[in-house]
Amino acid sequence: MTATANGGIRSTVTARAPGGAAVTTAGTRDWAEELWTSVSGADEGSATDVVFAALESGLDAESVLLDVVAAVQTRVGVEWAANRISVAQEHAATAINERVIGAMDRHPLVAAARPSAHRGHVTVACIDGEWHALPARILAQVLGLRGWRVDYLGAQVPTPHLIGHLHRTAPDAVALSASLSTRLPAAHMAITACQATGTPVLTGGAAFGPDGRYARQLGADVWAPDARSAAERLGEGLPEPAPAHQPVDDLPHLSDQEYTLVSRSKFRLVGAVMTGLEDRVPAMRDYTELQRQHTVEDIGHIVDFLAVALYTDDRSLFTGFLAWTADVLTARGVPAFTLRPALDLLAAELRDFPRARDLLAAGSGTVPSPPGPRGGTGDGGAR
């Protein structure tokens, strides 16, 4: 048993460092709980103390990153979706975790554990439009701990700038991160562009699906479910990159142009749906500016996910998004059936698009029906 700084008792477990040596450390779940208390209370100093204490207890740096910090960041997302923390609290917690990682990187124990010889050279970057940089940051740190020279480019890297970097630095591989499924078309372009430079591409992040199905569909050379797996896969060596090709070669269904036409019509579609909703939901005429803004954003997200489902030709991507959105709305006191009018109006606008209409029909099947013929549509999406 190990005493904590506040006098509590934490049971010990045996962990294994990347090199294989067993180390006795305090339970990572307990450390994660302490870190959660700190970040949810916006206490950066306390959060830093927690990760330093975890390191000094014998927990290796990789486990602190993946089993403590990353675990807490996952919880941040869950708590936001359940409406138990606000957007501001979510942003603050994420920012604290980012700074904690920076502070941890300078800790003497971490510096001492970092190999002096490099195993190779990797560029780590987020896809263009992807602002969720923490998963990529954690991967960069893990690779550094395992002896790789890492160029970490951060969030939202435009593909032309990424390609310019690859030409200048000639890394052994590039690791691309994306958390949002709506970034998959941009990811596809980045993957094919990187491969055209002769650089193999490793992909990771929630956008590529829990089983990596979209990474395979988009032609990535390797997919990894988490930073540990990514580091191990890199250590095994990557295959030669796929030959240069165009996105339509991977996704022949794009030839029907539905994805292109829907994505380019987003603002017109959102405007048409807003106009139609005011006729169907008279209460919307009395919305505040903030309520209207939220409704416009919600419709925009629906169009974005409809477009990416057209891109991948995967119905589950759209229905899964609507099921998640229904849960988020319900947690905020908004009836989930208020999504139905927007889906119906989109189907009317896209009546000449058979794949889009099929997706919208499937999406409607995932949304609860109104409570009766006189149930109406609630507040139409106000929150």
C-alpha positions as CSV (number, residue, x, y, z in Angstrom):
1,M,0.0,0.0,0.0
2,T,1.1,3.5,-0.7
3,A,0.2,6.7,1.2
4,T,-1.0,9.6,-0.9
5,A,-0.1,13.2,-0.3
6,N,-3.5,13.9,1.3
7,G,-3.1,11.0,3.7
8,G,-5.2,8.6,1.8
9,I,-4.2,5.0,0.9
10,R,-3.8,3.8,-2.7
11,S,-3.4,0.1,-3.6
12,T,-0.4,-0.8,-5.8
13,V,-0.4,-2.6,-9.1
14,T,2.4,-3.9,-11.3
15,A,2.8,-2.1,-14.6
16,R,5.3,-2.8,-17.4
17,A,7.4,-0.1,-19.0
18,P,7.9,0.0,-22.8
19,G,11.1,-1.9,-22.5
20,G,9.4,-4.7,-20.7
21,A,10.7,-4.2,-17.2
22,A,8.1,-4.5,-14.5
23,V,7.6,-1.6,-12.1
24,T,5.5,-1.4,-9.1
25,T,3.2,1.7,-9.2
26,A,0.1,3.2,-7.7
27,G,-3.1,2.2,-9.4
28,T,-3.6,4.4,-12.5
29,R,-7.4,4.6,-11.9
30,D,-6.7,6.3,-8.5
31,W,-4.3,8.7,-10.1
32,A,-6.8,9.4,-12.9
33,E,-9.5,10.1,-10.3
34,E,-7.2,12.6,-8.5
35,L,-6.3,14.3,-11.8
36,W,-10.0,14.5,-12.7
37,T,-10.7,16.2,-9.4
38,S,-8.0,18.8,-10.2
39,V,-8.9,19.5,-13.9
40,S,-12.7,19.6,-13.3
41,G,-11.9,22.1,-10.6
42,A,-9.8,24.1,-13.0
43,D,-6.8,23.8,-10.6
44,E,-3.7,23.6,-12.9
45,G,-1.3,23.6,-10.0
46,S,-2.9,20.6,-8.3
47,A,-3.2,18.8,-11.7
48,T,0.6,19.2,-12.2
49,D,1.2,18.0,-8.6
50,V,-0.8,14.9,-9.3
51,V,1.1,13.8,-12.4
52,F,4.4,14.6,-10.7
53,A,3.4,12.5,-7.7
54,A,2.4,9.6,-10.1
55,L,5.8,9.7,-11.7
56,E,7.6,9.9,-8.4
57,S,5.6,6.9,-7.1
58,G,7.2,4.8,-9.8
59,L,4.6,5.0,-12.6
60,D,6.4,5.2,-15.9
61,A,5.8,8.3,-18.0
62,E,4.0,6.5,-20.8
63,S,1.5,5.1,-18.4
64,V,0.9,8.5,-16.9
65,L,0.2,9.9,-20.3
66,L,-2.0,7.1,-21.5
67,D,-3.7,5.7,-18.4
68,V,-4.0,8.9,-16.4
69,V,-4.0,12.0,-18.6
70,A,-5.7,10.4,-21.7
71,A,-8.2,8.6,-19.5
72,V,-9.2,11.9,-17.9
73,Q,-9.5,13.6,-21.2
74,T,-11.9,10.9,-22.4
75,R,-13.9,11.5,-19.3
76,V,-14.0,15.2,-20.1
77,G,-15.8,14.4,-23.4
78,V,-18.2,12.0,-21.7
79,E,-19.1,14.5,-19.0
80,W,-19.7,17.3,-21.6
81,A,-22.0,15.1,-23.7
82,A,-24.0,14.2,-20.6
83,N,-24.4,17.9,-19.8
84,R,-22.6,17.5,-16.5
85,I,-19.9,20.1,-17.4
86,S,-20.2,23.2,-19.6
87,V,-18.3,24.0,-22.8
88,A,-16.2,26.4,-20.8
89,Q,-15.3,23.7,-18.2
90,E,-14.5,21.3,-21.1
91,H,-12.2,23.8,-22.7
92,A,-10.5,24.6,-19.3
93,A,-9.9,20.9,-18.5
94,T,-8.4,20.3,-22.0
95,A,-6.1,23.3,-21.7
96,I,-4.9,22.2,-18.3
97,N,-4.2,18.7,-19.5
98,E,-2.2,20.2,-22.4
99,R,-0.1,22.3,-20.0
100,V,0.3,19.4,-17.6
101,I,1.8,17.3,-20.5
102,G,4.3,20.2,-21.2
103,A,5.2,20.4,-17.5
104,M,5.6,16.6,-17.3
105,D,7.9,16.6,-20.3
106,R,10.4,18.7,-18.3
107,H,10.3,16.6,-15.2
108,P,13.8,15.0,-14.5
109,L,12.4,11.5,-14.4
110,V,10.9,11.9,-17.8
111,A,14.1,13.5,-19.2
112,A,16.2,10.6,-17.8
113,A,13.9,8.0,-19.3
114,R,14.1,9.4,-22.8
115,P,16.6,7.4,-25.0
116,S,19.6,9.4,-26.3
117,A,19.7,7.6,-29.6
118,H,16.9,8.0,-32.2
119,R,15.1,5.0,-33.7
120,G,13.8,7.1,-36.6
121,H,12.0,10.2,-37.6
122,V,8.2,10.7,-37.5
123,T,6.0,13.7,-38.3
124,V,2.8,13.9,-36.2
125,A,0.0,16.2,-37.3
126,C,-3.8,16.8,-37.1
127,I,-5.8,16.8,-40.3
128,D,-6.8,20.1,-41.8
129,G,-9.8,21.4,-39.9
130,E,-9.1,19.1,-36.9
131,W,-8.7,21.2,-33.7
132,H,-8.7,18.4,-31.2
133,A,-4.9,18.2,-30.8
134,L,-4.5,16.5,-27.5
135,P,-4.5,12.9,-28.9
136,A,-1.8,13.8,-31.4
137,R,0.2,15.6,-28.7
138,I,0.1,12.5,-26.5
139,L,1.2,10.3,-29.4
140,A,4.1,12.6,-30.1
141,Q,5.1,12.4,-26.4
142,V,4.9,8.6,-26.4
143,L,7.0,8.3,-29.5
144,G,9.6,10.6,-28.0
145,L,9.7,8.4,-24.9
146,R,10.3,5.4,-27.2
147,G,13.3,7.0,-28.9
148,W,11.8,8.5,-32.0
149,R,12.7,12.0,-33.3
150,V,9.3,13.7,-33.6
151,D,8.1,16.7,-35.5
152,Y,4.8,17.6,-33.8
153,L,2.9,20.1,-36.0
154,G,-0.2,20.4,-33.8
155,A,-3.8,21.1,-34.7
156,Q,-5.4,22.0,-38.1
157,V,-2.5,21.5,-40.5
158,P,-3.4,22.4,-44.1
159,T,-2.4,19.6,-46.4
160,P,-0.2,21.8,-48.7
161,H,1.9,22.9,-45.7
162,L,2.1,19.3,-44.4
163,I,3.4,18.2,-47.8
164,G,5.9,21.0,-47.9
165,H,7.2,19.9,-44.5
166,L,7.6,16.3,-45.6
167,H,9.6,17.4,-48.6
168,R,11.9,19.5,-46.4
169,T,12.4,17.0,-43.6
170,A,11.9,13.5,-45.3
171,P,10.6,11.6,-42.2
172,D,10.3,7.9,-42.1
173,A,6.6,8.1,-41.6
174,V,3.8,10.5,-40.9
175,A,1.1,10.0,-38.3
176,L,-2.2,11.7,-39.0
177,S,-4.8,12.3,-36.3
178,A,-8.5,13.1,-36.6
179,S,-11.2,13.0,-34.0
180,L,-14.3,14.1,-35.9
181,S,-15.7,12.0,-38.7
182,T,-16.5,15.1,-40.7
183,R,-12.7,15.4,-41.3
184,L,-12.6,12.2,-43.3
185,P,-12.6,13.8,-46.8
186,A,-9.7,16.1,-45.7
187,A,-8.0,13.0,-44.2
188,H,-8.4,11.2,-47.5
189,M,-6.7,14.0,-49.4
190,A,-3.9,14.2,-46.9
191,I,-3.3,10.4,-47.0
192,T,-3.0,10.3,-50.7
193,A,-0.9,13.4,-50.9
194,C,1.5,12.1,-48.2
195,Q,1.8,8.8,-50.0
196,A,2.7,10.6,-53.2
197,T,5.8,11.9,-51.5
198,G,6.9,8.3,-50.7
199,T,6.0,8.7,-47.0
200,P,4.0,5.8,-45.4
201,V,0.9,7.0,-43.4
202,L,-0.2,5.9,-40.0
203,T,-3.6,7.1,-39.0
204,G,-5.4,7.2,-35.6
205,G,-8.2,8.9,-33.8
206,A,-12.0,8.5,-33.3
207,A,-12.8,9.7,-36.8
208,F,-11.4,6.5,-38.4
209,G,-13.8,4.3,-36.5
210,P,-13.3,2.1,-33.5
211,D,-12.1,-0.7,-35.8
212,G,-10.2,1.5,-38.3
213,R,-12.7,0.8,-41.1
214,Y,-12.4,4.3,-42.5
215,A,-8.6,4.3,-42.4
216,R,-8.6,1.1,-44.5
217,Q,-11.3,2.5,-46.8
218,L,-9.3,5.7,-47.4
219,G,-6.1,3.8,-48.2
220,A,-4.0,4.5,-45.1
221,D,-1.0,2.3,-44.8
222,V,-1.5,1.6,-41.1
223,W,-4.2,2.3,-38.5
224,A,-3.7,2.1,-34.8
225,P,-6.4,2.3,-32.1
226,D,-4.3,4.2,-29.6
227,A,-0.9,5.7,-29.0
228,R,0.6,2.5,-27.5
229,S,-0.4,0.5,-30.6
230,A,0.8,3.2,-32.9
231,A,4.2,3.2,-31.2
232,E,4.5,-0.6,-31.4
233,R,3.4,-0.6,-35.0
234,L,6.0,2.0,-35.9
235,G,8.6,-0.1,-34.1
236,E,7.8,-3.1,-36.2
237,G,8.4,-1.1,-39.4
238,L,5.8,0.3,-41.9
239,P,5.1,-1.0,-45.4
240,E,6.0,0.9,-48.5
241,P,3.4,3.6,-49.1
242,A,0.6,2.9,-51.5
243,P,1.2,4.1,-55.2
244,A,0.0,7.6,-56.0
245,H,-3.7,7.7,-56.9
246,Q,-6.8,9.8,-56.7
247,P,-9.5,9.7,-53.9
248,V,-12.1,8.4,-56.4
249,D,-9.9,5.4,-57.0
250,D,-10.6,4.3,-53.4
251,L,-14.3,5.4,-53.4
252,P,-15.8,4.8,-56.8
253,H,-19.3,5.8,-55.6
254,L,-18.0,9.4,-55.5
255,S,-18.6,9.5,-59.2
256,D,-22.3,10.2,-58.7
257,Q,-21.3,13.7,-57.3
258,E,-23.8,13.5,-54.5
259,Y,-21.1,14.2,-51.9
260,T,-19.8,17.2,-53.8
261,L,-23.1,18.7,-54.5
262,V,-24.4,18.3,-50.9
263,S,-21.2,19.6,-49.3
264,R,-21.1,22.6,-51.7
265,S,-24.8,23.4,-51.0
266,K,-24.5,23.4,-47.2
267,F,-25.4,27.0,-46.6
268,R,-28.3,26.9,-49.0
269,L,-29.6,23.7,-47.3
270,V,-29.3,25.1,-43.8
271,G,-31.2,28.3,-44.9
272,A,-34.0,26.3,-46.5
273,V,-34.4,24.1,-43.5
274,M,-34.5,27.1,-41.1
275,T,-37.2,28.7,-43.3
276,G,-39.2,25.5,-43.3
277,L,-38.8,25.0,-39.6
278,E,-40.4,28.4,-38.9
279,D,-43.5,27.2,-40.7
280,R,-43.6,23.9,-39.0
281,V,-42.6,25.1,-35.6
282,P,-44.2,28.5,-35.0
283,A,-42.5,28.9,-31.7
284,M,-39.3,29.4,-33.6
285,R,-40.4,32.9,-34.6
286,D,-40.0,33.9,-31.0
287,Y,-36.5,32.4,-30.6
288,T,-33.8,34.5,-29.1
289,E,-30.7,35.1,-31.3
290,L,-28.8,32.5,-29.3
291,Q,-31.5,29.9,-29.8
292,R,-31.5,30.6,-33.5
293,Q,-27.7,30.3,-33.6
294,H,-27.8,26.9,-31.8
295,T,-30.5,25.7,-34.3
296,V,-28.4,26.8,-37.3
297,E,-25.4,25.0,-35.8
298,D,-27.4,21.8,-35.2
299,I,-28.7,21.8,-38.8
300,G,-25.2,22.5,-40.1
301,H,-23.9,19.5,-38.2
302,I,-26.6,17.3,-39.7
303,V,-25.6,18.4,-43.2
304,D,-21.9,17.8,-42.5
305,F,-22.5,14.3,-41.3
306,L,-24.9,13.6,-44.2
307,A,-22.1,14.7,-46.5
308,V,-19.4,12.5,-44.9
309,A,-21.8,9.5,-44.9
310,L,-22.2,10.1,-48.6
311,Y,-18.4,10.3,-49.0
312,T,-17.8,7.0,-47.2
313,D,-21.1,5.4,-48.4
314,D,-21.6,4.3,-44.8
315,R,-25.1,4.6,-43.4
316,S,-24.0,3.8,-39.9
317,L,-21.9,7.0,-39.8
318,F,-25.0,9.1,-40.2
319,T,-27.3,7.1,-38.0
320,G,-24.7,6.9,-35.3
321,F,-24.3,10.7,-35.3
322,L,-28.0,11.2,-35.0
323,A,-28.3,8.7,-32.1
324,W,-25.5,10.6,-30.3
325,T,-27.1,13.9,-31.1
326,A,-30.4,12.6,-29.7
327,D,-28.7,11.7,-26.4
328,V,-27.0,15.1,-26.2
329,L,-30.2,16.9,-26.8
330,T,-32.1,14.8,-24.2
331,A,-29.4,15.5,-21.7
332,R,-30.1,19.2,-22.2
333,G,-33.8,18.9,-21.9
334,V,-34.6,19.1,-25.6
335,P,-36.9,16.4,-27.0
336,A,-35.0,14.3,-29.5
337,F,-38.0,14.1,-31.9
338,T,-37.3,17.7,-32.7
339,L,-34.7,16.4,-35.2
340,R,-37.4,14.9,-37.4
341,P,-38.7,18.1,-39.1
342,A,-35.1,19.0,-40.1
343,L,-34.5,15.6,-41.6
344,D,-37.9,15.7,-43.5
345,L,-37.1,19.2,-44.9
346,L,-33.6,18.1,-46.0
347,A,-35.2,15.0,-47.7
348,A,-37.5,17.4,-49.6
349,E,-34.6,19.6,-50.7
350,L,-32.6,16.5,-51.8
351,R,-35.4,14.7,-53.6
352,D,-33.2,14.1,-56.6
353,F,-30.3,12.6,-54.6
354,P,-31.2,8.9,-54.1
355,R,-28.3,8.0,-51.7
356,A,-28.9,11.1,-49.6
357,R,-32.6,10.3,-49.4
358,D,-31.8,6.8,-48.3
359,L,-29.5,8.1,-45.6
360,L,-32.1,10.6,-44.4
361,A,-34.8,7.9,-44.2
362,A,-32.4,5.7,-42.2
363,G,-31.6,8.6,-39.9
364,S,-35.3,9.3,-39.3
365,G,-35.6,5.7,-38.1
366,T,-33.1,6.4,-35.3
367,V,-34.9,9.5,-34.0
368,P,-37.9,9.0,-31.6
369,S,-41.3,9.9,-32.9
370,P,-43.4,12.7,-31.4
371,P,-45.5,11.7,-28.4
372,G,-48.8,11.7,-30.5
373,P,-50.6,13.5,-33.3
374,R,-51.0,16.6,-31.1
375,G,-47.5,16.2,-29.6
376,G,-46.0,18.8,-31.9
377,T,-42.3,19.3,-32.1
378,G,-41.6,20.7,-28.7
379,D,-39.4,23.8,-28.8
380,G,-37.9,22.8,-32.2
381,G,-34.4,22.6,-30.9
382,A,-34.0,25.4,-28.4
383,R,-31.5,24.8,-25.7
